[in-house]
Amino acid sequence: MTIESGAPSRSLRDTLVSPAGRLRLLGLGRIWQQLNAEARWGVVILALILLLSVFVPLLSPSDPYEFVDLPLQPPGATYPFGTDHLGRDLLVRVFAAARLDILLAILGVSVPIVIGTFIGTLAGTTRNRIAETLWDGLVNALTAFPEIILVLGIVAMVEGGVRGLLIAIWISRWAQYARIARAKSLALREAEFVQTAHVLGYSQLRILVRHIMPNVFSEALAYALSDFIFIIVIIGGLSFLGLGVRPPTPEWGAMLAEGRLYLRTEPWLILFPGFFLSLTAIGVALLARGLEQISKGEEG
Amino acid sequence: MRSERATARSGNRDLERDQDRQPSQSGDGGHANIPPPTSHFSSFSPRFYAGTLRLLRHPVTRRLAQAVLVAFLLMVFAFLLVRLIPGDPAMILLGDVATEEDLIAYRKLLGIDGPLHSQFGRYISNVARGDFGLSIRSREPVLSIIGKRLPVSLWLTATTIFMTVVLALPLGVAAALYRRTWFGHVFQIVASVFVATPVFFSGLLLILLFAVQVSLAPIAGYYPGFPANLYSLWLPALTINCVLVPVLARILQSSIIETSSEEFVEAAIIRGTQGWRFYWRYLLRPSLAPTIAALGYFAATVVSYAVIIEIIFNLPGVGMTLVDAVRNRDYPLVQGIVFLSGLLVVGLTFTADLVNGWLDPRAKMR
């Protein structure tokens, strides 16, 4: 991106406007056109699941906790997904679970991303070597724990249930964001738009908050998509083990654990919750991959 | 004068060894600019300092130092795990009916009596001696419980890694060579689907397929002993590989594509290198480094998934012990397993880095 290439004013703007600024300049309506096939499929799948999770429990006559019919009815006209081992409508339960799981996963992602980005950006501004070594060790140590085992360890200490699960996820997941934020903010200190801000005489704090943080944040958001998959799997996994969301509440992992006992004779009890859990994860994965390819294509 | 400085810098042992070998040196002092011909290990020669410095700056040493620091911090985390429980752990375990003596005994059992710094000192010296305390439930040493359950988990890991290598290598190579054909496109789609499917769902599906429909594996349970245990381990290993193989095959694919545009590959083609020699030496071996590094990184993931897998397939390994311990609030057992599994991952990552440096001369360890 040299100034001599083609239109001088545009390339100068490209250099001086930060990536986050460029994203803001892009209209929302044009985003769809910018997406590639993979990202579009991801958006379609996620939109479908979100719509279903909002409208199925809303429009359905039965309640996710209500015993509507005989237990273990196979899928049919009245109950498209059949009924579970207590005679509850599986369709309503699957989509009520979608609401809870997606909400919990969003909660699980959003707190570490803020904490991690903040800590990482702060760490990226120190130049003390001892602090850096200690910092590396700390983050490496936290990420060295096998994820589920660390979450299990924290769940054992805090009491189980949704609250314990979220606390465990928050404690164990911020380090990755801090790592990304630190690396990015180290690189950004030398970036042209930061130098420009320095030349303009802006204060350190303003540069940190207004110019470095937003750009670090966009990087962290890209990672957050893949983290979302991981967290929704952890929530499902721990509930599957009986240590997260507890059974009467509709949750995909807990439903899989219940349905597992009827695997031999009534396999649809696991097929429907498992399918929609996987579909959600696949949708997010497609979106993440598509966005990654777009950003690579633009830079490369 | 020089010898004093040398003592101060490199310690007594070096000096003594040096004096044994070359007594004449210590008297008039070998000047720094005249390296004695035979004294490669001499603490007086500048070459020794350079050597020590090089050793200290050597990537392997630095990486090792980093691993030791991480291991120490793991220990601190494991120590804090029990101390950060809101409230009194002994009270939580015993309930309201506990007498004061019971509480004191339990605090002693958990190692949470006395001031914090002495607790930490005791904890470190215990861990260094391999003492992780007693399980609250069975009053058995934590280490012996883990030792009893470990073989199952190790067999599961070994079977998984073996299966990963057998499946991921050919898939990755094929995906790289045929990436523009239908195979490449199907591979991309199938890989995305498999990676995103949680193991506790794919595990149940595989049980449905291979154990219920065709009985090629037991639905659950474990048969000890070498050839017999493979019968109960291949399905759990396959389940973990549903996630692992696509990821690794993809990494291998992209690194083979990268390697194939290198000049030495072109040169080999021009020289007429063919067959296995070409594929292994010029294409596969230089491309393996990122895959091995990723395998080291995914060690943590494998160990994590193994916990859920052991529950689904009812394998009596460390993972099942951990879940039981969490349910029973057996704090020392949880603490021990969390720390040791972290240590295992640090060791595996370090090993992967070493193998990496050997496989690919281009890869410089940072």
HADDOCK unambig.tbl for C-alpha pairs under 7 A between the chains (distance, minus, plus):
assign (segid A and resid 137 and name CA) (segid B and resid 66 and name CA) 6.86 0.50 0.50
assign (segid A and resid 137 and name CA) (segid B and resid 69 and name CA) 6.15 0.50 0.50
assign (segid A and resid 137 and name CA) (segid B and resid 70 and name CA) 5.21 0.50 0.50
assign (segid A and resid 138 and name CA) (segid B and resid 70 and name CA) 6.98 0.50 0.50
assign (segid A and resid 138 and name CA) (segid B and resid 73 and name CA) 6.64 0.50 0.50
assign (segid A and resid 140 and name CA) (segid B and resid 70 and name CA) 6.46 0.50 0.50
assign (segid A and resid 141 and name CA) (segid B and resid 70 and name CA) 4.88 0.50 0.50
assign (segid A and resid 141 and name CA) (segid B and resid 73 and name CA) 6.07 0.50 0.50
assign (segid A and resid 141 and name CA) (segid B and resid 74 and name CA) 5.71 0.50 0.50
assign (segid A and resid 144 and name CA) (segid B and resid 300 and name CA) 7.00 0.50 0.50
assign (segid A and resid 144 and name CA) (segid B and resid 342 and name CA) 5.77 0.50 0.50
assign (segid A and resid 144 and name CA) (segid B and resid 345 and name CA) 6.23 0.50 0.50
assign (segid A and resid 144 and name CA) (segid B and resid 346 and name CA) 6.19 0.50 0.50
assign (segid A and resid 145 and name CA) (segid B and resid 300 and name CA) 6.81 0.50 0.50
assign (segid A and resid 145 and name CA) (segid B and resid 341 and name CA) 6.97 0.50 0.50
assign (segid A and resid 145 and name CA) (segid B and resid 342 and name CA) 4.47 0.50 0.50
assign (segid A and resid 146 and name CA) (segid B and resid 300 and name CA) 4.41 0.50 0.50
assign (segid A and resid 146 and name CA) (segid B and resid 301 and name CA) 6.11 0.50 0.50
assign (segid A and resid 146 and name CA) (segid B and resid 303 and name CA) 6.27 0.50 0.50
assign (segid A and resid 146 and name CA) (segid B and resid 304 and name CA) 5.27 0.50 0.50
assign (segid A and resid 146 and name CA) (segid B and resid 342 and name CA) 6.43 0.50 0.50
assign (segid A and resid 147 and name CA) (segid B and resid 304 and name CA) 6.12 0.50 0.50
assign (segid A and resid 148 and name CA) (segid B and resid 304 and name CA) 5.07 0.50 0.50
assign (segid A and resid 149 and name CA) (segid B and resid 304 and name CA) 5.94 0.50 0.50
assign (segid A and resid 149 and name CA) (segid B and resid 338 and name CA) 6.24 0.50 0.50
assign (segid A and resid 150 and name CA) (segid B and resid 338 and name CA) 6.51 0.50 0.50
assign (segid A and resid 152 and name CA) (segid B and resid 326 and name CA) 6.96 0.50 0.50
assign (segid A and resid 153 and name CA) (segid B and resid 334 and name CA) 6.14 0.50 0.50
assign (segid A and resid 153 and name CA) (segid B and resid 338 and name CA) 6.55 0.50 0.50
assign (segid A and resid 156 and name CA) (segid B and resid 326 and name CA) 4.83 0.50 0.50
assign (segid A and resid 156 and name CA) (segid B and resid 329 and name CA) 5.98 0.50 0.50
assign (segid A and resid 157 and name CA) (segid B and resid 82 and name CA) 6.76 0.50 0.50
assign (segid A and resid 157 and name CA) (segid B and resid 85 and name CA) 5.43 0.50 0.50
assign (segid A and resid 158 and name CA) (segid B and resid 85 and name CA) 6.28 0.50 0.50
assign (segid A and resid 233 and name CA) (segid B and resid 198 and name CA) 6.02 0.50 0.50
assign (segid A and resid 237 and name CA) (segid B and resid 200 and name CA) 6.92 0.50 0.50
assign (segid A and resid 263 and name CA) (segid B and resid 208 and name CA) 6.95 0.50 0.50
assign (segid A and resid 264 and name CA) (segid B and resid 212 and name CA) 6.39 0.50 0.50
assign (segid A and resid 274 and name CA) (segid B and resid 201 and name CA) 5.59 0.50 0.50
assign (segid A and resid 278 and name CA) (segid B and resid 196 and name CA) 6.18 0.50 0.50
assign (segid A and resid 278 and name CA) (segid B and resid 197 and name CA) 4.79 0.50 0.50
assign (segid A and resid 278 and name CA) (segid B and resid 198 and name CA) 6.58 0.50 0.50
assign (segid A and resid 281 and name CA) (segid B and resid 196 and name CA) 5.30 0.50 0.50
assign (segid A and resid 282 and name CA) (segid B and resid 192 and name CA) 6.91 0.50 0.50
assign (segid A and resid 282 and name CA) (segid B and resid 193 and name CA) 6.00 0.50 0.50
assign (segid A and resid 282 and name CA) (segid B and resid 196 and name CA) 5.15 0.50 0.50
assign (segid A and resid 285 and name CA) (segid B and resid 196 and name CA) 6.81 0.50 0.50
